[in-house]
Amino acid sequence: MKISGIDLALLTFAIITWGYSWVLMKLGLQYAEPLTFATWRCAIGGLAMIPILYMKAASLLKGRKWFDYIMVGLFQTTAMFGFMLYGMKFVTAGKSAVLLYTMSIWTSLLVHFYLKERLNVSQWLGVLSGCVGILFMLGWDTLINQNKEIIFGEVLILIGAISWALANIWVKKNMNSEDVYVVSGLQLLIGAAGLGLLTIPTEGILNFEWTPHSIYILLFTAIISSAIDFTIWFYLLKKININTATFSSMLVPVFGLIFDWMVLGTKLDPGIVVGGLLILSGIYQVSREKS
Protein backbone atom coordinates (compact mmCIF):
# COMPACT_ATOMS: atom_id res chain seq x y z
CA MET A 1 0.00 0.00 0.00
CA LYS A 2 1.59 3.25 -1.14
CA ILE A 3 1.37 6.30 1.07
CA SER A 4 0.07 9.52 -0.53
CA GLY A 5 2.00 12.76 -0.22
CA ILE A 6 -0.56 14.20 2.21
CA ASP A 7 -0.49 11.10 4.42
CA LEU A 8 3.31 11.14 4.41
CA ALA A 9 3.35 14.82 5.40
CA LEU A 10 0.89 14.18 8.25
CA LEU A 11 2.92 11.18 9.45
CA THR A 12 6.14 13.23 9.36
CA PHE A 13 4.53 16.07 11.33
CA ALA A 14 3.29 13.67 14.00
CA ILE A 15 6.66 11.90 14.25
CA ILE A 16 8.66 15.13 14.72
CA THR A 17 6.25 16.78 17.16
CA TRP A 18 5.88 13.58 19.18
CA GLY A 19 9.68 13.33 19.30
CA TYR A 20 9.96 16.89 20.65
CA SER A 21 7.17 16.31 23.17
CA TRP A 22 9.34 13.76 25.02
CA VAL A 23 11.72 16.49 26.11
CA LEU A 24 8.78 18.67 27.12
CA MET A 25 7.23 15.87 29.18
CA LYS A 26 10.50 15.28 31.02
CA LEU A 27 10.69 19.02 31.78
CA GLY A 28 7.01 19.02 32.73
CA LEU A 29 7.70 16.57 35.56
CA GLN A 30 9.56 19.42 37.28
CA TYR A 31 6.23 21.19 37.73
CA ALA A 32 3.92 18.30 38.64
CA GLU A 33 3.86 14.65 39.63
CA PRO A 34 3.35 12.16 36.75
CA LEU A 35 -0.37 11.43 37.11
CA THR A 36 -1.16 15.09 37.72
CA PHE A 37 0.75 16.14 34.61
CA ALA A 38 -0.89 13.37 32.56
CA THR A 39 -4.37 14.38 33.74
CA TRP A 40 -3.90 18.05 32.85
CA ARG A 41 -2.33 17.23 29.48
CA CYS A 42 -5.08 14.84 28.39
CA ALA A 43 -7.90 16.97 29.82
CA ILE A 44 -6.73 20.09 27.96
CA GLY A 45 -6.28 18.05 24.78
CA GLY A 46 -9.78 16.62 25.13
CA LEU A 47 -11.33 20.03 25.87
CA ALA A 48 -9.62 21.43 22.77
CA MET A 49 -11.54 18.83 20.75
CA ILE A 50 -14.98 19.78 22.14
CA PRO A 51 -15.82 22.34 19.38
CA ILE A 52 -15.14 19.63 16.78
CA LEU A 53 -17.13 17.07 18.77
CA TYR A 54 -20.03 19.54 18.88
CA MET A 55 -19.92 19.90 15.10
CA LYS A 56 -19.75 16.12 14.79
CA ALA A 57 -22.75 15.57 17.08
CA ALA A 58 -24.60 13.60 14.39
CA SER A 59 -21.71 11.14 14.08
CA LEU A 60 -21.47 10.98 17.85
CA LEU A 61 -25.12 9.99 18.20
CA LYS A 62 -25.05 7.48 15.36
CA GLY A 63 -22.05 5.57 16.66
CA ARG A 64 -23.44 4.29 19.97
CA LYS A 65 -20.19 2.41 20.53
CA TRP A 66 -19.59 3.75 24.00
CA PHE A 67 -17.96 0.54 25.25
CA ASP A 68 -15.39 0.77 22.45
CA TYR A 69 -14.71 4.44 23.20
CA ILE A 70 -14.28 3.67 26.89
CA MET A 71 -11.87 0.81 26.20
CA VAL A 72 -9.75 2.89 23.82
CA GLY A 73 -9.74 5.78 26.29
CA LEU A 74 -8.56 3.49 29.07
CA PHE A 75 -5.90 1.71 26.98
CA GLN A 76 -4.74 4.67 24.85
CA THR A 77 -4.84 7.45 27.44
CA THR A 78 -5.36 6.35 31.06
CA ALA A 79 -3.01 3.35 31.06
CA MET A 80 -0.53 4.48 28.40
CA PHE A 81 0.06 7.97 29.77
CA GLY A 82 -0.18 6.88 33.40
CA PHE A 83 2.40 4.11 33.15
CA MET A 84 4.63 6.04 30.74
CA LEU A 85 4.84 9.31 32.69
CA TYR A 86 5.36 7.52 36.00
CA GLY A 87 8.15 5.49 34.43
CA MET A 88 9.74 8.71 33.12
CA LYS A 89 10.51 9.71 36.70
CA PHE A 90 13.34 7.17 36.59
CA VAL A 91 14.28 7.06 32.86
CA THR A 92 15.66 9.73 30.50
CA ALA A 93 13.36 11.29 27.92
CA GLY A 94 15.08 9.71 24.92
CA LYS A 95 15.23 6.22 26.41
CA SER A 96 11.58 6.52 27.50
CA ALA A 97 10.63 7.28 23.91
CA VAL A 98 12.53 4.23 22.65
CA LEU A 99 10.77 1.96 25.13
CA LEU A 100 7.27 3.32 24.52
CA TYR A 101 7.60 2.95 20.76
CA THR A 102 8.20 -0.75 21.08
CA MET A 103 4.42 -0.32 20.70
CA SER A 104 4.97 -0.88 16.98
CA ILE A 105 6.48 -4.31 17.61
CA TRP A 106 3.68 -5.35 19.97
CA THR A 107 1.12 -4.09 17.44
CA SER A 108 2.68 -6.06 14.60
CA LEU A 109 2.67 -9.21 16.72
CA LEU A 110 -0.98 -8.67 17.69
CA VAL A 111 -1.89 -8.02 14.05
CA HIS A 112 -0.18 -11.29 13.08
CA PHE A 113 -1.58 -13.52 15.82
CA TYR A 114 -4.92 -11.85 16.67
CA LEU A 115 -6.13 -10.13 13.49
CA LYS A 116 -4.61 -12.93 11.39
CA GLU A 117 -2.99 -10.43 9.00
CA ARG A 118 0.10 -12.57 8.60
CA LEU A 119 3.56 -11.08 8.37
CA ASN A 120 5.71 -12.53 5.61
CA VAL A 121 9.40 -13.45 5.99
CA SER A 122 10.58 -10.01 4.86
CA GLN A 123 8.32 -8.30 7.39
CA TRP A 124 9.49 -10.60 10.20
CA LEU A 125 13.05 -9.56 9.31
CA GLY A 126 11.87 -5.96 9.60
CA VAL A 127 10.50 -6.63 13.09
CA LEU A 128 13.83 -8.24 14.05
CA SER A 129 15.75 -5.29 12.61
CA GLY A 130 13.62 -2.89 14.63
CA CYS A 131 14.17 -4.88 17.84
CA VAL A 132 17.94 -4.92 17.33
CA GLY A 133 17.82 -1.20 16.52
CA ILE A 134 16.08 -0.52 19.84
CA LEU A 135 18.80 -2.46 21.69
CA PHE A 136 21.50 -0.40 19.97
CA MET A 137 19.70 2.84 20.82
CA LEU A 138 19.33 1.83 24.47
CA GLY A 139 22.97 0.82 24.62
CA TRP A 140 24.35 -2.46 25.91
CA ASP A 141 25.86 -0.85 28.99
CA THR A 142 22.50 0.62 29.90
CA LEU A 143 20.88 -2.80 29.63
CA ILE A 144 23.49 -4.50 31.80
CA ASN A 145 24.31 -1.87 34.46
CA GLN A 146 21.05 -0.54 35.83
CA ASN A 147 19.68 0.18 39.27
CA LYS A 148 16.32 -1.11 40.44
CA GLU A 149 14.54 2.22 40.02
CA ILE A 150 15.53 2.47 36.35
CA ILE A 151 14.43 -1.12 35.70
CA PHE A 152 11.12 -0.39 37.47
CA GLY A 153 10.61 2.70 35.31
CA GLU A 154 11.40 0.82 32.12
CA VAL A 155 8.94 -1.96 32.98
CA LEU A 156 6.19 0.63 33.54
CA ILE A 157 6.91 2.26 30.16
CA LEU A 158 6.81 -1.14 28.44
CA ILE A 159 3.40 -1.79 30.00
CA GLY A 160 2.31 1.56 28.56
CA ALA A 161 3.61 0.48 25.15
CA ILE A 162 1.60 -2.76 25.25
CA SER A 163 -1.48 -0.80 26.31
CA TRP A 164 -1.09 1.51 23.30
CA ALA A 165 -0.72 -1.51 21.01
CA LEU A 166 -3.97 -2.97 22.40
CA ALA A 167 -5.70 0.35 21.68
CA ASN A 168 -4.44 0.27 18.08
CA ILE A 169 -5.86 -3.22 17.58
CA TRP A 170 -9.16 -2.25 19.22
CA VAL A 171 -9.56 0.74 16.89
CA LYS A 172 -8.58 -1.23 13.79
CA LYS A 173 -10.90 -4.15 14.60
CA ASN A 174 -13.96 -2.44 16.10
CA MET A 175 -13.91 1.26 15.17
CA ASN A 176 -12.69 1.52 11.60
CA SER A 177 -15.96 3.12 10.50
CA GLU A 178 -16.02 5.72 13.29
CA ASP A 179 -15.20 9.39 12.74
CA VAL A 180 -11.53 9.96 13.58
CA TYR A 181 -12.23 13.31 15.27
CA VAL A 182 -14.83 11.71 17.52
CA VAL A 183 -12.51 8.80 18.37
CA SER A 184 -9.61 11.13 19.19
CA GLY A 185 -11.66 13.60 21.23
CA LEU A 186 -13.72 11.12 23.22
CA GLN A 187 -10.81 8.83 24.04
CA LEU A 188 -8.87 11.83 25.38
CA LEU A 189 -11.80 12.99 27.54
CA ILE A 190 -12.58 9.47 28.80
CA GLY A 191 -8.90 8.73 29.41
CA ALA A 192 -8.43 12.05 31.23
CA ALA A 193 -11.39 11.21 33.47
CA GLY A 194 -9.76 7.87 34.30
CA LEU A 195 -6.46 9.60 35.08
CA GLY A 196 -8.29 12.14 37.25
CA LEU A 197 -9.86 9.38 39.33
CA LEU A 198 -6.37 8.02 39.98
CA THR A 199 -4.78 11.43 40.57
CA ILE A 200 -7.22 13.02 43.04
CA PRO A 201 -6.68 10.54 45.93
CA THR A 202 -2.93 10.09 45.28
CA GLU A 203 -1.07 13.17 44.00
CA GLY A 204 -3.77 15.84 44.07
CA ILE A 205 -5.01 17.25 40.80
CA LEU A 206 -4.31 20.89 41.77
CA ASN A 207 -0.66 20.32 42.73
CA PHE A 208 0.76 21.98 39.62
CA GLU A 209 3.33 24.78 39.53
CA TRP A 210 2.00 27.34 37.05
CA THR A 211 4.68 29.31 35.18
CA PRO A 212 4.92 30.54 31.57
CA HIS A 213 7.18 27.58 30.81
CA SER A 214 4.90 24.97 32.38
CA ILE A 215 1.91 26.48 30.54
CA TYR A 216 3.82 26.28 27.23
CA ILE A 217 4.68 22.63 27.95
CA LEU A 218 1.07 21.79 28.76
CA LEU A 219 -0.36 23.57 25.72
CA PHE A 220 2.12 21.97 23.30
CA THR A 221 1.79 18.45 24.67
CA ALA A 222 -1.99 18.74 25.07
CA ILE A 223 -3.01 20.45 21.82
CA ILE A 224 -0.23 19.54 19.37
CA SER A 225 0.99 16.19 20.71
CA SER A 226 -2.38 14.92 21.96
CA ALA A 227 -5.38 16.50 20.20
CA ILE A 228 -3.79 17.05 16.78
CA ASP A 229 -1.28 14.21 16.63
CA PHE A 230 -3.67 11.53 17.91
CA THR A 231 -6.31 12.69 15.42
CA ILE A 232 -3.68 12.28 12.70
CA TRP A 233 -2.80 8.88 14.18
CA PHE A 234 -6.36 7.54 14.12
CA TYR A 235 -6.78 8.92 10.60
CA LEU A 236 -3.64 7.10 9.42
CA LEU A 237 -4.73 3.85 11.08
CA LYS A 238 -7.78 3.97 8.79
CA LYS A 239 -5.94 5.13 5.67
CA ILE A 240 -2.75 3.07 5.55
CA ASN A 241 -1.58 -0.39 6.55
CA ILE A 242 -1.43 -0.67 10.35
CA ASN A 243 2.06 -2.22 10.25
CA THR A 244 3.31 0.66 8.07
CA ALA A 245 1.83 3.25 10.44
CA THR A 246 3.01 1.69 13.68
CA PHE A 247 6.48 0.78 12.47
CA SER A 248 6.98 4.25 10.98
CA SER A 249 6.25 5.61 14.44
CA MET A 250 9.50 3.99 15.57
CA LEU A 251 11.18 7.09 14.14
CA VAL A 252 9.70 9.05 17.06
CA PRO A 253 12.31 7.80 19.56
CA VAL A 254 15.04 8.72 17.05
CA PHE A 255 13.85 12.32 17.18
CA GLY A 256 13.22 11.97 20.92
CA LEU A 257 16.86 11.04 21.49
CA ILE A 258 18.07 13.84 19.19
CA PHE A 259 15.95 16.45 21.01
CA ASP A 260 17.04 14.95 24.34
CA TRP A 261 20.65 15.56 23.29
CA MET A 262 20.01 19.04 21.87
CA VAL A 263 17.81 20.41 24.67
CA LEU A 264 18.70 18.44 27.80
CA GLY A 265 22.31 17.58 26.94
CA THR A 266 21.89 13.80 27.25
CA LYS A 267 24.81 11.98 25.65
CA LEU A 268 24.28 10.97 22.01
CA ASP A 269 26.47 7.97 21.18
CA PRO A 270 27.16 6.04 17.94
CA GLY A 271 24.74 3.30 18.99
CA ILE A 272 21.89 5.73 18.40
CA VAL A 273 22.99 6.25 14.79
CA VAL A 274 23.30 2.50 14.18
CA GLY A 275 19.99 1.86 15.92
CA GLY A 276 18.26 4.54 13.87
CA LEU A 277 19.50 2.99 10.62
CA LEU A 278 18.32 -0.47 11.71
CA ILE A 279 14.90 0.94 12.60
CA LEU A 280 14.67 2.66 9.19
CA SER A 281 15.51 -0.67 7.58
CA GLY A 282 12.84 -2.36 9.67
CA ILE A 283 10.25 0.23 8.65
CA TYR A 284 11.06 -0.36 4.98
CA GLN A 285 10.77 -4.14 5.34
CA VAL A 286 7.50 -4.08 7.29
CA SER A 287 5.98 -1.48 4.94
CA ARG A 288 6.64 -3.47 1.76
CA GLU A 289 3.76 -5.05 -0.10
CA LYS A 290 3.36 -8.76 0.52
CA SER A 291 4.52 -10.82 -2.40
C-alpha positions as CSV (number, residue, x, y, z in Angstrom):
1,M,0.0,0.0,0.0
2,K,1.6,3.2,-1.1
3,I,1.4,6.3,1.1
4,S,0.1,9.5,-0.5
5,G,2.0,12.8,-0.2
6,I,-0.6,14.2,2.2
7,D,-0.5,11.1,4.4
8,L,3.3,11.1,4.4
9,A,3.4,14.8,5.4
10,L,0.9,14.2,8.2
11,L,2.9,11.2,9.5
12,T,6.1,13.2,9.4
13,F,4.5,16.1,11.3
14,A,3.3,13.7,14.0
15,I,6.7,11.9,14.3
16,I,8.7,15.1,14.7
17,T,6.3,16.8,17.2
18,W,5.9,13.6,19.2
19,G,9.7,13.3,19.3
20,Y,10.0,16.9,20.6
21,S,7.2,16.3,23.2
22,W,9.3,13.8,25.0
23,V,11.7,16.5,26.1
24,L,8.8,18.7,27.1
25,M,7.2,15.9,29.2
26,K,10.5,15.3,31.0
27,L,10.7,19.0,31.8
28,G,7.0,19.0,32.7
29,L,7.7,16.6,35.6
30,Q,9.6,19.4,37.3
31,Y,6.2,21.2,37.7
32,A,3.9,18.3,38.6
33,E,3.9,14.7,39.6
34,P,3.4,12.2,36.8
35,L,-0.4,11.4,37.1
36,T,-1.2,15.1,37.7
37,F,0.7,16.1,34.6
38,A,-0.9,13.4,32.6
39,T,-4.4,14.4,33.7
40,W,-3.9,18.0,32.8
41,R,-2.3,17.2,29.5
42,C,-5.1,14.8,28.4
43,A,-7.9,17.0,29.8
44,I,-6.7,20.1,28.0
45,G,-6.3,18.0,24.8
46,G,-9.8,16.6,25.1
47,L,-11.3,20.0,25.9
48,A,-9.6,21.4,22.8
49,M,-11.5,18.8,20.7
50,I,-15.0,19.8,22.1
51,P,-15.8,22.3,19.4
52,I,-15.1,19.6,16.8
53,L,-17.1,17.1,18.8
54,Y,-20.0,19.5,18.9
55,M,-19.9,19.9,15.1
56,K,-19.7,16.1,14.8
57,A,-22.7,15.6,17.1
58,A,-24.6,13.6,14.4
59,S,-21.7,11.1,14.1
60,L,-21.5,11.0,17.9
61,L,-25.1,10.0,18.2
62,K,-25.0,7.5,15.4
63,G,-22.0,5.6,16.7
64,R,-23.4,4.3,20.0
65,K,-20.2,2.4,20.5
66,W,-19.6,3.8,24.0
67,F,-18.0,0.5,25.2
68,D,-15.4,0.8,22.4
69,Y,-14.7,4.4,23.2
70,I,-14.3,3.7,26.9
71,M,-11.9,0.8,26.2
72,V,-9.7,2.9,23.8
73,G,-9.7,5.8,26.3
74,L,-8.6,3.5,29.1
75,F,-5.9,1.7,27.0
76,Q,-4.7,4.7,24.9
77,T,-4.8,7.4,27.4
78,T,-5.4,6.4,31.1
79,A,-3.0,3.4,31.1
80,M,-0.5,4.5,28.4
81,F,0.1,8.0,29.8
82,G,-0.2,6.9,33.4
83,F,2.4,4.1,33.1
84,M,4.6,6.0,30.7
85,L,4.8,9.3,32.7
86,Y,5.4,7.5,36.0
87,G,8.1,5.5,34.4
88,M,9.7,8.7,33.1
89,K,10.5,9.7,36.7
90,F,13.3,7.2,36.6
91,V,14.3,7.1,32.9
92,T,15.7,9.7,30.5
93,A,13.4,11.3,27.9
94,G,15.1,9.7,24.9
95,K,15.2,6.2,26.4
96,S,11.6,6.5,27.5
97,A,10.6,7.3,23.9
98,V,12.5,4.2,22.7
99,L,10.8,2.0,25.1
100,L,7.3,3.3,24.5
101,Y,7.6,3.0,20.8
102,T,8.2,-0.7,21.1
103,M,4.4,-0.3,20.7
104,S,5.0,-0.9,17.0
105,I,6.5,-4.3,17.6
106,W,3.7,-5.4,20.0
107,T,1.1,-4.1,17.4
108,S,2.7,-6.1,14.6
109,L,2.7,-9.2,16.7
110,L,-1.0,-8.7,17.7
111,V,-1.9,-8.0,14.1
112,H,-0.2,-11.3,13.1
113,F,-1.6,-13.5,15.8
114,Y,-4.9,-11.9,16.7
115,L,-6.1,-10.1,13.5
116,K,-4.6,-12.9,11.4
117,E,-3.0,-10.4,9.0
118,R,0.1,-12.6,8.6
119,L,3.6,-11.1,8.4
120,N,5.7,-12.5,5.6
121,V,9.4,-13.4,6.0
122,S,10.6,-10.0,4.9
123,Q,8.3,-8.3,7.4
124,W,9.5,-10.6,10.2
125,L,13.0,-9.6,9.3
126,G,11.9,-6.0,9.6
127,V,10.5,-6.6,13.1
128,L,13.8,-8.2,14.0
129,S,15.8,-5.3,12.6
130,G,13.6,-2.9,14.6
131,C,14.2,-4.9,17.8
132,V,17.9,-4.9,17.3
133,G,17.8,-1.2,16.5
134,I,16.1,-0.5,19.8
135,L,18.8,-2.5,21.7
136,F,21.5,-0.4,20.0
137,M,19.7,2.8,20.8
138,L,19.3,1.8,24.5
139,G,23.0,0.8,24.6
140,W,24.3,-2.5,25.9
141,D,25.9,-0.8,29.0
142,T,22.5,0.6,29.9
143,L,20.9,-2.8,29.6
144,I,23.5,-4.5,31.8
145,N,24.3,-1.9,34.5
146,Q,21.0,-0.5,35.8
147,N,19.7,0.2,39.3
148,K,16.3,-1.1,40.4
149,E,14.5,2.2,40.0
150,I,15.5,2.5,36.3
151,I,14.4,-1.1,35.7
152,F,11.1,-0.4,37.5
153,G,10.6,2.7,35.3
154,E,11.4,0.8,32.1
155,V,8.9,-2.0,33.0
156,L,6.2,0.6,33.5
157,I,6.9,2.3,30.2
158,L,6.8,-1.1,28.4
159,I,3.4,-1.8,30.0
160,G,2.3,1.6,28.6
161,A,3.6,0.5,25.2
162,I,1.6,-2.8,25.3
163,S,-1.5,-0.8,26.3
164,W,-1.1,1.5,23.3
165,A,-0.7,-1.5,21.0
166,L,-4.0,-3.0,22.4
167,A,-5.7,0.3,21.7
168,N,-4.4,0.3,18.1
169,I,-5.9,-3.2,17.6
170,W,-9.2,-2.2,19.2
171,V,-9.6,0.7,16.9
172,K,-8.6,-1.2,13.8
173,K,-10.9,-4.2,14.6
174,N,-14.0,-2.4,16.1
175,M,-13.9,1.3,15.2
176,N,-12.7,1.5,11.6
177,S,-16.0,3.1,10.5
178,E,-16.0,5.7,13.3
179,D,-15.2,9.4,12.7
180,V,-11.5,10.0,13.6
181,Y,-12.2,13.3,15.3
182,V,-14.8,11.7,17.5
183,V,-12.5,8.8,18.4
184,S,-9.6,11.1,19.2
185,G,-11.7,13.6,21.2
186,L,-13.7,11.1,23.2
187,Q,-10.8,8.8,24.0
188,L,-8.9,11.8,25.4
189,L,-11.8,13.0,27.5
190,I,-12.6,9.5,28.8
191,G,-8.9,8.7,29.4
192,A,-8.4,12.1,31.2
193,A,-11.4,11.2,33.5
194,G,-9.8,7.9,34.3
195,L,-6.5,9.6,35.1
196,G,-8.3,12.1,37.2
197,L,-9.9,9.4,39.3
198,L,-6.4,8.0,40.0
199,T,-4.8,11.4,40.6
200,I,-7.2,13.0,43.0
201,P,-6.7,10.5,45.9
202,T,-2.9,10.1,45.3
203,E,-1.1,13.2,44.0
204,G,-3.8,15.8,44.1
205,I,-5.0,17.2,40.8
206,L,-4.3,20.9,41.8
207,N,-0.7,20.3,42.7
208,F,0.8,22.0,39.6
209,E,3.3,24.8,39.5
210,W,2.0,27.3,37.0
211,T,4.7,29.3,35.2
212,P,4.9,30.5,31.6
213,H,7.2,27.6,30.8
214,S,4.9,25.0,32.4
215,I,1.9,26.5,30.5
216,Y,3.8,26.3,27.2
217,I,4.7,22.6,28.0
218,L,1.1,21.8,28.8
219,L,-0.4,23.6,25.7
220,F,2.1,22.0,23.3
221,T,1.8,18.4,24.7
222,A,-2.0,18.7,25.1
223,I,-3.0,20.5,21.8
224,I,-0.2,19.5,19.4
225,S,1.0,16.2,20.7
226,S,-2.4,14.9,22.0
227,A,-5.4,16.5,20.2
228,I,-3.8,17.1,16.8
229,D,-1.3,14.2,16.6
230,F,-3.7,11.5,17.9
231,T,-6.3,12.7,15.4
232,I,-3.7,12.3,12.7
233,W,-2.8,8.9,14.2
234,F,-6.4,7.5,14.1
235,Y,-6.8,8.9,10.6
236,L,-3.6,7.1,9.4
237,L,-4.7,3.8,11.1
238,K,-7.8,4.0,8.8
239,K,-5.9,5.1,5.7
240,I,-2.8,3.1,5.6
241,N,-1.6,-0.4,6.5
242,I,-1.4,-0.7,10.3
243,N,2.1,-2.2,10.3
244,T,3.3,0.7,8.1
245,A,1.8,3.2,10.4
246,T,3.0,1.7,13.7
247,F,6.5,0.8,12.5
248,S,7.0,4.3,11.0
249,S,6.2,5.6,14.4
250,M,9.5,4.0,15.6
251,L,11.2,7.1,14.1
252,V,9.7,9.1,17.1
253,P,12.3,7.8,19.6
254,V,15.0,8.7,17.1
255,F,13.8,12.3,17.2
256,G,13.2,12.0,20.9
257,L,16.9,11.0,21.5
258,I,18.1,13.8,19.2
259,F,16.0,16.5,21.0
260,D,17.0,14.9,24.3
261,W,20.6,15.6,23.3
262,M,20.0,19.0,21.9
263,V,17.8,20.4,24.7
264,L,18.7,18.4,27.8
265,G,22.3,17.6,26.9
266,T,21.9,13.8,27.3
267,K,24.8,12.0,25.6
268,L,24.3,11.0,22.0
269,D,26.5,8.0,21.2
270,P,27.2,6.0,17.9
271,G,24.7,3.3,19.0
272,I,21.9,5.7,18.4
273,V,23.0,6.3,14.8
274,V,23.3,2.5,14.2
275,G,20.0,1.9,15.9
276,G,18.3,4.5,13.9
277,L,19.5,3.0,10.6
278,L,18.3,-0.5,11.7
279,I,14.9,0.9,12.6
280,L,14.7,2.7,9.2
281,S,15.5,-0.7,7.6
282,G,12.8,-2.4,9.7
283,I,10.3,0.2,8.7
284,Y,11.1,-0.4,5.0
285,Q,10.8,-4.1,5.3
286,V,7.5,-4.1,7.3
287,S,6.0,-1.5,4.9
288,R,6.6,-3.5,1.8
289,E,3.8,-5.1,-0.1
290,K,3.4,-8.8,0.5
291,S,4.5,-10.8,-2.4
